[in-house]
Amino acid sequence: MAHSLQGLGKIPELRKRLLYTLGMLAVYRLGIFVTVPGIDREIMSNFIRYGETGLLGLADMFSGGAVSQMSVFALGVMPYISASIIFQLLGVVIPALERLQKEGDQGRRKINQYTRYATVALSIIQGFGISVWLQSLNAQAGTEHLVRLTGFTFKFLTVLSLTSGTLLLMWMGEQISDRGIGNGISMIIFAGIVAQLPTAVVRTFELSTLAG
């Protein structure tokens, strides 16, 4: 087994693709610690960790900790995945999209372009919703100082940051698919889950200890 892995490392093209993939994933992990402007990262992290946030905790695990950091990558690639699913479903009921799906590479390129536009729209909508939700947390005890900015400025910066983060992840996923190893979007999701496994194990142990 070890000999096989050493042999793979000697293949220039494979080594190049592997290093490119690892480099992109490293950039993704570093981006997790870039917080949306106006957010107190420590308060947000404590809220996700100790609050009653079951679904948020799950989202945090799949985003590699981006939600608890309220990172610019907090939306992850979910808007892109949602947009892809929407166009796959629309292709069944809209003849024009169905024809594009049958046109081969050219049709797929057009659908991919439409998917990117839809990703931007979904990111803006979700980003705005998150900005409203974050501001509402300022009225709760323990999170009253979470948001240091107010009004339109905070909403604009949040939407801009989260949308830009999602578009960057989408681009990185496409680059990994073209120049790296495997499906780029799947690799990003996998990297986020693996990064959160140790934290999930520790939390499970803490909960079991408290329950005991």
Secondary structure, 3 states (H helix, E strand, C coil): CHHHHHHHHCCHHHHHHHHHHHHHHHHHHHHCCCECCCECHHHHHHHHHHCCCHHHHHHHHHCCCHHHHCECCCCCCHHHHHHHHHHHHHHHHCHHHHHHHCCCHHHHHHHHHHHHHHHHHHHHHHHHHHHHHHHHHCCCCCCCCCECCCHHHHHHHHHHHHHHHHHHHHHHHHHHHHHCCCCHHHHHHHHHHHHHHHHHHHHHHHHHHHHC
